Amino acid sequence: MSGPEFIVAIVAIGCITGLIKKWMDNRYSGTEAISKDELEELQQTFDQHKNKMQKRVQNLEAIVADEDDNENIEPEYRQIETSSSGSSLNNDLKQKDRVRS
């Protein structure tokens, strides 16, 4: 093959490859139309999901707000009962200074 024939062959291969690619892209583009019923069903599903997420966020905000309110209340220290076997366990929870340090 001489120079001009080689150039024509490369240009032809490039053009044919481009046409094949374009044809395949158009053929497999998946441009199917969505029916009105499917669109309404998707909208309802989205609205339900959105409402559930809003409720979850509200619940989480309420939990966080309750925790913030409870931080100001001093915790109760309970007496831990020891077993009747006479072991020498001490209840250090009554000694608040030790617990907080």
C-alpha positions in Angstrom: 0.0 0.0 0.0 1.3 3.4 -0.9 1.0 6.5 1.2 -2.3 7.9 -0.1 -4.0 4.5 0.0 -2.9 3.9 3.6 -4.3 7.3 4.7 -7.6 6.6 3.0 -7.8 3.2 4.7 -7.2 4.7 8.1 -9.8 7.4 7.6 -12.3 4.8 6.4 -11.7 2.6 9.4 -12.1 5.6 11.7 -15.3 6.6 10.1 -16.8 3.1 10.1 -15.8 2.7 13.8 -17.5 6.0 14.7 -20.7 5.0 12.8 -20.8 1.6 14.5 -20.3 3.2 17.9 -23.0 5.8 17.3 -25.4 3.0 16.1 -24.8 0.9 19.2 -25.2 3.9 21.5 -28.6 4.8 19.9 -29.7 1.1 19.9 -28.8 0.5 23.6 -29.6 3.9 25.0 -32.6 2.7 27.0 -34.8 5.6 26.1 -38.0 3.8 27.2 -40.8 6.1 28.2 -42.1 5.8 31.8 -45.8 5.5 32.0 -47.9 7.9 34.1 -48.9 5.1 36.5 -45.2 4.2 37.1 -44.4 7.8 37.7 -47.2 8.2 40.3 -46.1 5.0 42.0 -42.6 6.3 42.2 -43.8 9.6 43.6 -45.9 7.9 46.3 -43.0 5.6 47.3 -40.7 8.7 47.5 -43.2 10.6 49.6 -43.6 7.6 52.0 -39.8 7.3 52.4 -39.5 11.1 52.9 -42.1 11.0 55.7 -40.5 8.1 57.4 -37.1 9.9 57.3 -38.7 13.1 58.7 -40.2 11.1 61.6 -36.9 9.4 62.3 -35.1 12.8 62.4 -37.7 14.2 64.7 -37.4 11.2 67.0 -33.6 11.6 67.1 -33.9 15.3 67.8 -36.3 14.6 70.7 -33.9 12.0 72.1 -31.0 14.5 71.9 -33.1 17.2 73.5 -34.0 14.8 76.3 -30.4 13.9 76.9 -29.5 17.6 77.0 -32.2 18.2 79.6 -31.1 15.2 81.7 -27.4 16.3 81.9 -28.3 19.1 84.4 -29.8 16.5 86.8 -27.4 15.0 89.3 -27.4 11.2 89.0 -28.7 9.1 91.8 -26.2 6.9 93.6 -27.7 3.6 94.6 -26.7 1.3 97.4 -25.3 -1.9 96.0 -26.2 -4.9 98.2 -23.4 -7.3 99.0 -23.8 -11.0 99.2 -24.6 -12.6 102.5 -21.3 -14.5 102.4 -19.6 -11.8 104.3 -17.3 -10.5 101.6 -15.7 -7.1 102.1 -17.1 -5.3 99.1 -17.4 -1.5 99.5 -19.8 0.8 97.8 -17.7 3.5 96.4 -20.6 5.1 94.7 -21.6 6.9 97.9 -18.3 8.7 97.8 -19.0 11.2 95.0 -15.5 12.8 95.2 -13.8 9.6 94.3 -16.1 8.8 91.4 -15.8 12.2 89.8 -12.0 12.3 89.9 
